[in-house]
């Protein structure tokens, strides 16, 4: 990742760390302020953990990702995407 990509990913990774700990409220506070497909994806995961599947589907649509209710698998996939070299 170059410097600008690292800077862009930093809040997303912080939100993902909160999601991994089940702190969806803290993650929500971060991702709701961001505008990217990755942020929208994490926003969807927040709502899965919250149990609000309708809202989760909305954010997955914004992220242009297929909806998946498996929050554990989605968090792992998101971490893989966010930490992959580009």
C-alpha positions in Angstrom: 0.0 0.0 0.0 1.2 3.5 -0.7 1.0 6.3 1.9 -2.3 7.7 0.7 -3.9 4.2 0.7 -2.5 3.5 4.1 -4.0 6.7 5.4 -7.4 5.9 3.8 -7.4 2.4 5.3 -6.4 3.5 8.8 -9.9 4.4 10.1 -11.4 1.4 8.3 -9.0 -0.9 10.1 -9.8 0.8 13.4 -13.5 0.2 12.7 -12.8 -3.4 11.8 -10.9 -3.8 15.1 -14.0 -2.6 16.9 -16.2 -5.0 14.9 -13.9 -7.9 15.8 -14.4 -7.1 19.5 -18.2 -6.8 19.0 -18.1 -3.0 19.6 -20.4 -2.3 16.7 -21.5 1.1 18.2 -17.9 2.4 18.1 -17.4 1.0 14.6 -20.6 2.7 13.5 -19.4 6.0 14.7 -16.4 5.7 12.4 -17.9 4.3 9.3 -20.9 6.6 9.2 -18.5 9.5 8.6 -16.7 7.8 5.7 -17.6 7.7 2.0 -16.1 4.7 0.2 -17.3 1.3 -0.9 -15.2 -0.3 1.9 -16.8 2.0 4.5 -20.2 1.1 3.2 -19.3 -2.6 3.4 -18.2 -2.2 7.0 -21.4 -0.2 7.7 -23.3 -3.2 6.4 -21.4 -5.5 8.8 -22.2 -3.1 11.7 -25.9 -3.6 11.0 -25.6 -7.4 10.7 -24.0 -7.4 14.2 -26.8 -5.0 15.4 -29.4 -7.4 14.0 -30.8 -4.9 11.5 -30.7 -7.0 8.3 -32.8 -4.5 6.2 -30.3 -1.7 6.9 -27.4 -4.1 6.4 -28.7 -5.0 2.9 -29.0 -1.3 2.1 -25.3 -0.7 2.9 -24.2 -3.8 1.1 -26.0 -2.4 -1.9 -24.2 0.9 -1.6 -20.9 -1.1 -1.3 -21.9 -3.1 -4.4 -21.3 -6.4 -2.6 -23.5 -9.5 -2.4 -25.2 -9.6 1.0 -23.9 -12.2 3.4 -25.3 -12.6 7.0 -22.1 -14.3 8.2 -20.4 -11.4 10.0 -17.4 -13.5 11.0 -16.6 -14.4 7.4 -17.3 -10.9 6.2 -15.0 -9.3 8.8 -12.2 -11.7 7.7 -12.9 -10.9 4.1 -12.9 -7.2 4.8 -9.6 -7.4 6.7 -8.1 -9.3 3.8 -9.2 -6.6 1.3 -8.1 -3.7 3.5 -4.6 -5.2 4.2 -3.9 -6.6 0.7 -1.0 -5.0 -1.2 -2.2 -2.9 -4.1 
